[in-house]
Amino acid sequence: MTSPELIRGLQERAARALPAERVEDAEGWWLRHAPRCSWWVGTVLPHRTAGPGELTRRVVGAERFYAAHGTVARFQISPGVCPDGLDTLLAERGYCPESPASLQVATDAQVLDRLLGSDRPPSDALRVEVDDRPTRAWFDAWYAVHGHGGDPRTEWDLLERVARPSGYARAMDGDDVVAVARAVADTGWAGVFGMATLPRARGKGAARRVLAALASWAGTHRADRLYLQVERDNVPALRLYELAGFTEICAYHYRTAR
């Protein structure tokens, strides 16, 4: 059984790799405000215990924080890590469940062995480069897949807030970037984020090459263990991560106020 301390530590590493514009520590709960970013960047991490008599008070305090910033409260709910009764209390207060997700881990050696030793080797036409800063070509490829018409400046700002060592991998088909992802090294672990493959390159091994490159990068940055977070309805990503040797250590979801 995976320890709550490991899960908590990985989710807090992920929060540092997806830094909100403002983070307030409310008795161990992280209240994150990120009005211009993807909504999950601005969720509550309720990772410290709270007795039955104080749980409602803590929730009301979080609701006031978000109301003061003109938005609704959202909680990331990880069983065994969040206080007992929190999910039930939020449901009783009218919070809606959404976005079931999976926290998964692997070692860099596993990923390299599984991906580079695959029976389906990636296309030799692809080459992969890893930079320590996002290039315009890297960002444009990511934005083409995940931008959804939002303001690109907000995502640039988020990347600029990342304080830990980062690797930005891009798979190149000739001079064109066709797949990207990034990794953030943090105290022995590297988190993988922003996996994106352009439609014309899917099914050709580009994502596998990018993921393998980040596993290699992690090993050179004293991070021999990898983690990632993936939505449970993202079937292609789940298949890739299973192929790469990732296994789930925690299923979690979110609760959003009406």
N, C-alpha and C positions, 0 to 999 in steps of 0.2 A: 504493500500500500504506500502510495506517495505521501510524503509528509506535507502537512499544511504549510510549513515554513518554506519548503521548496516552491510550492505553487505561489505563495505570496511573494517570494523573492523574484520569481520570473515575471509575474504580472507587474510588479513595481519596476523591474528593468524595462519592460515594454512601455510603461508610462514615461520613463526617461527617454526612451527612443522615439516616442511620439509626444513630445513635450507640449503641454498646454500653455497658453499665454499667461495664465495665472494659476498657481496651485496653493491652496490654503490647507494647512494641517490642522484638522479639527479633532483633537484628541485621538490621533492616529488614523482617522479617515482622511483620505486625500480628496478634497473638493477641487475639481479641475474645471477651469473656465476657458473655453476655446471657441468663441462665437463664430469665427470665420473658417473653422476647420471641419473636417468630417466629424459627425456627431459623437462617435465613440471616443474621440480625443478628450471630450469634455464631460466624461462620466465620473461618478463617484467611485472611488476604491474604498469600500468599507471594510478594511482589513484588521481592525482591532475589535476585541470583544466588547460587548455592552450588555449589562444586566437587563432583565425584563423591565425593570422600572425606568431605565434610562434610554432604552432603544427608541421609543417614540420621540423622546426629547432630541436624540441625535438626528433622527430623520427630519423632524421639523426644523432643526437648525440648518440641515442641508437644503431643505426646500426654501428657506429664507435666503440663503446664500444665492441660489440660482434665481429666485424672484428678484433680488436686488440687481441682478445682472440681466434681467429681461428675458429669461429663458426658463424652461421646465427642468426639473431634476430627473436625472437618469442614473441608475445604479448598475454596476457590474456585479452580478451575483455568482459567486463560486462556492458551491457547497463544501463545507468543511473549513473554509477560509473566512467566510463572512460570519457574523454573529448568528447563532441559532435563532430562528424565528423571524429573521429580517425579510426573507422572501414572502412569508405568509403575511407579515405586517404590511408590506408594500401592496400585496394583492388586495388586502382589506381596505387600503386607502385608495384603491382604484387604479394602481399602476398596471400597465399592460406588459406582458412578457413579449420579448422580441429577440431576434438574431441569435439563436442558439449557436454556440461556437465550441471549438476544440483547442485546447492547449497541448501541443505535442513537442517531443524532444527526440534528439538523436545525438550521436557523437560525430565529430567531423570525419573520423576514420570510417564509420559506417556509411556516411553519405558518399564519400569518395569511392569506396569499394562498390557500393550498390549502383552508383550512377556511371562511373567510368568503366566498371566491369560488366555493364549491362549487355544482354544478348542483342540489344538494339542500339548499336553505337550511334551517337549523334552525327549529323552531317559534317563531313570534313570541310564543307564550304564555310562553316561558321567559325569565327574566332571570338574569343571573349577577353575583354579588358576590364580591369578593376581599378578605379580611381578613388582617391580619398575625399573627393568633393564631387557633387553632382555636376555634370556637364550639361550644357543646353540640350545636346542630343539625347542624353539619358532622360532628362526631365520631359522632353517633348514626347518620347516614347511612352513613358509612364502616364503622362497626362492624356495621351490619345486613348488609353485603355480605361483609366480611372478618373479622369477629370470631370466628366459629366457636366460640362458647361460652367463649372464654378470658376472663381477668380484664381488664376494660377499664382498670383502673388502670395496668397495665403499659404499655399503649399510650399513655396520657396521659403517663406518666413519660418514655417515649422522646421524645415530641414536646417535652416541656419541656427535654430535654437538647440539642436542636438549637440551636447557637450562631449560625448564619448567618442572614441575612435570609430570611424565608419568606413565601410567599403561600398562603392557603387559599381555594380557589375553590369556590363552591357554586352550582349551578343551581337556581333556584326556580320551581316551578309553583304560582302563587298564594303561599300562605304555607308551602308544603311544600318542603323540600330533597329533590331527587330525584337529584342527581349531585354528586360532589365529587372533588377531587384537590388535591394540594399541590405547590409548587415551592420549591426551596432554591437561592438564588443564592450562587455561590462562585467568585470570581476569573474572571469573564468567562463562566462557564457557569451554567445553571440546570438542575437535575435535576428531573424530574417523577416523583412518587410517589403511591401511594394512589388511583389512578383507581378509582372505584366508582360504579355506576349502579343505582338500585333497579329491580327487575324491571318494574314498571309503567311506567317511563319509557324502557326500552330501545327502540332503533329510532326515536327521536323527535328525535335530534340533541343530546341533553343532554350526552353525553360530548364531542362536538365543540365545543360552546359552552364547556365547562369548559377544555378543552385550549387553545382559542384565547385565552381570558381569561388563562391562565397564560403563554402566549407574549407577550401584551401586557404583562403584569406584569413579565416577565423583561426586556423591553426598557427599562423604566423603572428597572431596578435594575442597569444596566450589564452585563447578561448577554444578549448577542445570539445565543448559541448554546445549544441545548437538548440534553439527553441523557436517556435512560431505559433501564431494564432490563425485559425482558419474557420470560416463559417461552414456549418454542417451541410449547407445546400450547394456548396461549391465542389461539385463532383470531380471535375478535372483536376483541381488542386489537391483534393484528397487522394486521388489516384497517384499523382506525382509524389506526394509526400510519403505514401505507403511504399512506393517503389524505392524511394530514397532511404527508407529505414526508420522513418519517424513513427513514434507510437504515442498514443494519447495518455496523458497523465491527469487531465481534468476536463470535464465538460462544464461549460458555464453559459449564462445567458444574461440578458439585460432586462431591467424593469424601467419603464418610462411613465412619468406622470401624464395623466390625460390633459 
